Amino acid sequence: MAQTQQFCTYHLAGYFFGIEISKVQEVIRSQAVTPVPLADREIRGLINLRGQIITTIDLRRRMSLPDREAED
């Protein structure tokens, strides 16, 4: 019997990526991000997710890809 795998997929800077669904806790819509002064470049900032403070990571910066255009 063949095993199947499921992935959560997304496009980023013209590339197509996938993460195993078992590794994904939740997918949320974009929210206002509070910047963190003096944080590493790939740290985008913080969001409040149902009362819990979550650190957001900019995958473009983490993977050394160019920043997205302002209108994207």
Secondary structure, DSSP 8 states (H G I E B T S, - for coil): ------EEEEEETTEEEEEEGGG----------B--TT--TTEEEEEEETTEEEEEE-HHHHTT-----TT-
